[in-house]
Amino acid sequence: MPDDSAGVFSLVNGYLAVTGQDIEASQHNPPLEDIATALTARVCKDGRNAMTGNLKMGTNRITGMGDPTSAQDAATKTYVDKLAQGDAIDIASAATTDIGSKDSNTVNITGTETITSLGTADAGVERWVKFAGALTLTHDATSLILPTGADITTAAGDTALFKSEGDGDWRCYLYQPANGEALVVSETSYDTFAEGEAKDTPDSGKVVLYAKSDGLLHSKDDEGNEVSLAEFGSGQSWTDMTSSRAFSTEYTNDTGRTIAVSIKCSGSGSNGPNIPFTVDNVEVAFGGNSWSDSKQNAGVYCAVPPGSTYKCTAAQATLLYWMELR
């Protein structure tokens, strides 16, 4: 046994040769065999063999180390201090901006190139990132997961925390705009136009958005129907439409906003008036009575969505007024 439990090497007893005495194999061979075994258990300084157990340093230091390059490498004090102190390292934006390759957990991204990847790093690696200017972070549900689920346009001074999920996949756990405002989750893309410009049916997945002379914001849905984004009643007023409206005639709400219709009639026959009101060919309101006195009045009130058709079909009735909130 060349080594004891403490790793101390000792030659076997009786190994010493005596002058004039014959050398015997039993005396000569065991020490050499023990030496060979002991040398085999040593670590070669050129790295040809690996440790087979934990290396006990006994409070001593390993000196002269290089900085780590892999996840399981030992780290030098300088390297650890740099990470702990957060000394920022600049990296230029590119389609693949490899933040994981930088020896600091704080990175300044310069430039304006669109970023679609943050490179490859071991799972769990984190990087605090500060942006020097405006660029686009391209959302990807696997490789670059952003808080909004959509692309983010950065601004100078914006900061973010990214964590690697391995295999080139990164997730943004925190994004703070420099202006202090919250990120806006945009579920719809918009085409914007000034009044008088083309307002055709939008491309798939988009909404046409534009202003009109009424000072309100309007849009068109994917069927080309105009819709105002203002609240019902805001910027609207009651308008007397009596002279331009008639019973049993279909009209279309082309204002781009929900309107209200209020109609009043008097009886013109032996009984009181009956005034059903339809929207998109569906009866949604009814006014009238069955009294025998033809002088009795009746009315009907209804809201009409933008783009919908509406009609009042009255029986035994004379129109007194037709008002619309538009």
C-alpha positions as CSV (number, residue, x, y, z in Angstrom):
1,M,0.0,0.0,0.0
2,P,2.0,3.0,-1.2
3,D,-0.3,5.8,0.4
4,D,-2.1,5.9,3.7
5,S,-5.5,7.6,4.2
6,A,-3.8,11.0,4.5
7,G,-2.0,10.5,1.2
8,V,1.4,9.9,2.8
9,F,3.7,7.6,0.8
10,S,5.8,5.1,2.7
11,L,8.2,2.4,1.4
12,V,7.6,-1.1,2.7
13,N,9.8,-2.4,5.5
14,G,12.9,-4.3,4.6
15,Y,13.5,-2.5,1.3
16,L,17.0,-1.3,2.3
17,A,19.9,-3.3,0.7
18,V,22.9,-4.3,2.7
19,T,26.5,-4.2,1.2
20,G,27.6,-7.7,0.3
21,Q,24.1,-9.1,0.6
22,D,22.3,-10.7,-2.3
23,I,19.4,-8.6,-3.7
24,E,16.2,-10.7,-3.6
25,A,13.1,-10.1,-5.7
26,S,10.8,-10.0,-2.7
27,Q,12.9,-7.2,-1.3
28,H,13.5,-5.2,-4.5
29,N,10.2,-5.4,-6.5
30,P,7.5,-4.3,-4.0
31,P,8.9,-0.8,-3.4
32,L,9.2,-0.2,-7.1
33,E,5.7,-1.4,-7.7
34,D,4.4,0.9,-4.9
35,I,6.2,3.8,-6.4
36,A,4.7,3.1,-9.8
37,T,1.2,2.9,-8.2
38,A,1.8,6.2,-6.3
39,L,3.0,8.0,-9.4
40,T,0.0,6.8,-11.4
41,A,-2.3,8.4,-8.8
42,R,-0.7,11.8,-9.1
43,V,-2.1,14.6,-11.2
44,C,0.1,15.5,-14.2
45,K,0.7,19.3,-14.5
46,D,0.2,19.2,-18.3
47,G,-3.5,18.1,-17.8
48,R,-3.2,14.6,-19.2
49,N,-5.2,13.0,-16.4
50,A,-8.2,14.2,-14.3
51,M,-8.9,14.3,-10.6
52,T,-10.9,11.3,-9.3
53,G,-11.9,13.0,-6.1
54,N,-12.4,16.4,-4.5
55,L,-9.3,18.6,-4.2
56,K,-8.7,19.7,-0.6
57,M,-6.9,23.0,-0.5
58,G,-6.5,23.2,3.3
59,T,-7.2,27.0,3.2
60,N,-4.5,27.4,0.6
61,R,-5.1,29.3,-2.6
62,I,-5.0,28.3,-6.3
63,T,-2.9,31.1,-8.0
64,G,-2.3,32.2,-11.5
65,M,-5.7,31.2,-12.9
66,G,-7.1,32.5,-16.1
67,D,-10.7,33.9,-16.4
68,P,-13.4,31.3,-16.9
69,T,-14.9,30.5,-20.3
70,S,-17.3,27.7,-19.5
71,A,-20.0,27.3,-16.9
72,Q,-18.0,24.8,-14.9
73,D,-14.7,26.7,-14.9
74,A,-13.4,28.1,-11.6
75,A,-13.6,31.9,-11.4
76,T,-10.8,34.3,-10.5
77,K,-11.3,37.0,-7.9
78,T,-11.0,39.7,-10.6
79,Y,-13.7,38.1,-12.7
80,V,-16.1,37.7,-9.7
81,D,-15.5,41.3,-8.5
82,K,-16.2,42.6,-12.0
83,L,-19.6,40.8,-12.0
84,A,-20.5,41.9,-8.5
85,Q,-19.5,45.5,-9.1
86,G,-21.5,45.5,-12.4
87,D,-18.9,47.3,-14.5
88,A,-20.8,47.8,-17.8
89,I,-19.5,46.6,-21.1
90,D,-20.5,48.1,-24.4
91,I,-21.8,46.0,-27.3
92,A,-23.0,47.2,-30.6
93,S,-26.5,46.2,-31.7
94,A,-26.8,43.6,-34.5
95,A,-29.3,41.0,-35.5
96,T,-27.6,38.7,-33.1
97,T,-26.4,40.8,-30.1
98,D,-24.4,38.3,-28.1
99,I,-24.8,39.7,-24.6
100,G,-24.1,36.3,-23.0
101,S,-20.5,36.4,-24.3
102,K,-19.6,39.5,-22.2
103,D,-17.8,39.0,-18.9
104,S,-20.1,41.3,-17.1
105,N,-23.7,41.1,-16.0
106,T,-24.3,44.7,-17.0
107,V,-24.3,45.5,-20.7
108,N,-24.7,48.8,-22.7
109,I,-26.2,48.2,-26.1
110,T,-25.3,50.9,-28.6
111,G,-26.4,51.4,-32.2
112,T,-29.8,51.2,-33.8
113,E,-29.8,47.8,-35.6
114,T,-32.9,45.6,-35.0
115,I,-32.2,42.8,-32.6
116,T,-33.7,39.4,-33.2
117,S,-31.4,37.3,-31.0
118,L,-29.3,37.8,-27.9
119,G,-26.9,35.0,-28.7
120,T,-26.3,31.7,-26.8
121,A,-25.5,31.4,-23.1
122,D,-26.0,28.7,-20.4
123,A,-29.4,28.6,-18.8
124,G,-29.7,30.9,-15.8
125,V,-27.3,33.5,-17.1
126,E,-28.6,37.0,-16.4
127,R,-27.8,40.3,-18.0
128,W,-28.9,43.8,-17.1
129,V,-29.1,45.8,-20.3
130,K,-29.2,49.5,-20.9
131,F,-30.0,50.9,-24.4
132,A,-28.2,53.9,-25.8
133,G,-30.7,54.7,-28.4
134,A,-33.8,53.7,-30.4
135,L,-33.9,50.2,-31.9
136,T,-36.3,47.4,-32.3
137,L,-36.4,44.3,-30.1
138,T,-38.2,41.6,-32.1
139,H,-40.5,39.4,-30.0
140,D,-40.3,35.7,-30.5
141,A,-42.4,33.3,-28.5
142,T,-39.4,31.0,-28.0
143,S,-36.0,32.7,-28.5
144,L,-36.7,36.3,-27.4
145,I,-39.8,36.5,-25.2
146,L,-40.8,40.1,-24.4
147,P,-43.2,41.3,-21.7
148,T,-45.7,42.7,-24.1
149,G,-45.8,39.7,-26.4
150,A,-44.9,42.1,-29.2
151,D,-41.9,44.1,-30.5
152,I,-40.5,46.8,-28.4
153,T,-39.0,50.0,-29.7
154,T,-36.3,51.1,-27.2
155,A,-35.3,54.6,-26.3
156,A,-32.1,56.0,-24.9
157,G,-31.9,55.1,-21.2
158,D,-34.3,52.2,-21.3
159,T,-33.2,49.3,-19.1
160,A,-34.1,45.6,-19.1
161,L,-33.3,42.3,-17.3
162,F,-32.8,39.3,-19.6
163,K,-32.3,35.7,-18.4
164,S,-31.1,32.9,-20.6
165,E,-33.2,29.8,-20.9
166,G,-30.4,27.9,-22.8
167,D,-30.1,27.0,-26.4
168,G,-30.2,30.6,-27.5
169,D,-33.5,31.4,-25.8
170,W,-33.9,34.5,-23.7
171,R,-36.8,35.9,-21.6
172,C,-37.1,39.5,-20.6
173,Y,-38.3,39.6,-17.0
174,L,-38.2,43.4,-16.6
175,Y,-38.4,46.3,-19.0
176,Q,-38.3,49.9,-17.7
177,P,-38.7,52.8,-20.2
178,A,-36.5,55.8,-19.3
179,N,-39.5,58.1,-19.4
180,G,-41.1,56.2,-16.5
181,E,-44.2,55.2,-18.4
182,A,-45.4,51.6,-18.6
183,L,-45.0,49.5,-21.7
184,V,-48.1,49.6,-23.8
185,V,-49.4,46.2,-25.0
186,S,-50.5,46.7,-28.6
187,E,-52.8,44.0,-29.8
188,T,-53.6,45.7,-33.1
189,S,-51.4,47.2,-35.8
190,Y,-52.5,50.5,-37.2
191,D,-52.2,52.3,-40.6
192,T,-52.5,56.0,-40.0
193,F,-53.8,58.7,-42.4
194,A,-54.7,62.3,-42.4
195,E,-58.1,63.5,-43.4
196,G,-58.5,63.3,-47.2
197,E,-55.9,60.6,-47.6
198,A,-56.7,57.1,-48.7
199,K,-58.8,55.2,-46.2
200,D,-59.2,51.8,-47.9
201,T,-60.0,48.6,-46.1
202,P,-56.9,47.8,-44.0
203,D,-54.5,45.0,-44.6
204,S,-55.2,41.7,-42.7
205,G,-54.6,42.2,-39.0
206,K,-54.5,46.0,-39.2
207,V,-57.0,48.8,-38.6
208,V,-57.0,52.1,-40.5
209,L,-56.8,55.0,-38.1
210,Y,-57.2,58.6,-39.0
211,A,-58.6,62.0,-37.8
212,K,-61.5,63.9,-39.3
213,S,-62.5,67.5,-39.3
214,D,-64.9,66.8,-36.4
215,G,-61.8,66.6,-34.2
216,L,-62.4,62.9,-33.4
217,L,-60.4,59.9,-34.0
218,H,-61.9,57.4,-36.5
219,S,-61.0,54.0,-37.8
220,K,-62.2,51.4,-40.3
221,D,-62.6,47.7,-39.5
222,D,-61.4,44.9,-41.7
223,E,-64.6,45.2,-43.8
224,G,-64.0,48.8,-44.5
225,N,-66.7,50.1,-42.1
226,E,-65.9,53.5,-40.6
227,V,-66.0,53.6,-36.8
228,S,-65.4,56.5,-34.5
229,L,-63.3,55.9,-31.4
230,A,-65.0,58.6,-29.3
231,E,-67.5,57.9,-26.5
232,F,-71.2,57.8,-27.4
233,G,-72.6,61.4,-27.2
234,S,-69.2,63.1,-27.2
235,G,-69.2,65.7,-30.0
236,Q,-72.8,64.7,-31.1
237,S,-76.0,66.7,-31.0
238,W,-79.7,66.2,-31.6
239,T,-80.6,66.9,-35.2
240,D,-84.1,67.3,-36.6
241,M,-84.3,64.9,-39.5
242,T,-88.0,65.0,-40.0
243,S,-87.9,66.6,-43.4
244,S,-85.5,63.9,-44.8
245,R,-87.1,60.8,-43.2
246,A,-90.1,58.7,-44.1
247,F,-91.8,55.6,-42.9
248,S,-90.9,52.2,-44.5
249,T,-87.7,53.6,-45.9
250,E,-84.3,52.0,-45.0
251,Y,-81.5,54.3,-44.0
252,T,-77.8,53.6,-43.2
253,N,-75.8,55.0,-40.4
254,D,-72.8,56.2,-42.3
255,T,-71.5,58.6,-39.5
256,G,-68.9,56.2,-38.3
257,R,-70.4,56.4,-34.8
258,T,-73.3,55.0,-32.9
259,I,-76.4,57.3,-33.2
260,A,-79.7,57.5,-31.4
261,V,-83.0,57.8,-33.1
262,S,-86.2,59.3,-31.4
263,I,-89.5,59.2,-33.3
264,K,-92.9,60.6,-32.3
265,C,-96.2,59.9,-34.2
266,S,-99.9,60.6,-33.8
267,G,-102.7,58.3,-34.9
268,S,-104.1,58.7,-38.3
269,G,-106.8,55.9,-38.4
270,S,-109.5,54.5,-36.2
271,N,-106.9,53.3,-33.7
272,G,-103.7,54.7,-32.2
273,P,-100.3,54.4,-34.1
274,N,-98.1,51.3,-34.2
275,I,-94.4,52.0,-34.9
276,P,-92.0,49.1,-35.0
277,F,-88.3,50.0,-35.5
278,T,-85.8,47.6,-37.1
279,V,-82.0,47.7,-37.1
280,D,-80.3,45.5,-39.8
281,N,-83.7,44.0,-40.5
282,V,-84.3,42.9,-36.9
283,E,-87.1,44.5,-34.9
284,V,-85.4,45.9,-31.8
285,A,-88.0,48.5,-30.6
286,F,-91.8,49.1,-30.8
287,G,-94.0,52.0,-29.9
288,G,-97.7,52.5,-30.1
289,N,-101.0,51.7,-28.5
290,S,-104.4,50.1,-29.4
291,W,-106.6,52.8,-28.1
292,S,-109.6,53.7,-30.3
293,D,-108.8,57.4,-30.0
294,S,-106.8,58.2,-33.1
295,K,-105.5,61.4,-31.5
296,Q,-103.3,59.4,-29.2
297,N,-99.5,59.8,-29.7
298,A,-96.7,57.2,-29.5
299,G,-93.0,57.2,-29.8
300,V,-90.0,55.0,-30.2
301,Y,-86.3,55.4,-29.3
302,C,-83.4,53.2,-30.4
303,A,-79.6,53.2,-30.8
304,V,-78.1,52.4,-34.2
305,P,-74.5,51.1,-34.5
306,P,-72.2,52.5,-37.2
307,G,-72.7,50.9,-40.6
308,S,-76.1,49.4,-39.6
309,T,-79.3,50.0,-41.5
310,Y,-82.5,51.2,-39.8
311,K,-86.1,51.6,-40.6
312,C,-89.4,52.6,-39.0
313,T,-92.5,51.0,-40.4
314,A,-95.5,52.7,-39.0
315,A,-99.2,51.9,-39.4
316,Q,-102.0,54.4,-38.9
317,A,-99.5,57.0,-37.9
318,T,-98.6,60.5,-38.8
319,L,-95.0,61.5,-38.3
320,L,-94.6,64.4,-35.8
321,Y,-90.8,64.5,-35.6
322,W,-87.8,62.3,-36.3
323,M,-84.7,63.3,-34.2
324,E,-81.3,61.8,-34.4
325,L,-78.3,62.2,-32.0
326,R,-75.4,62.2,-34.5
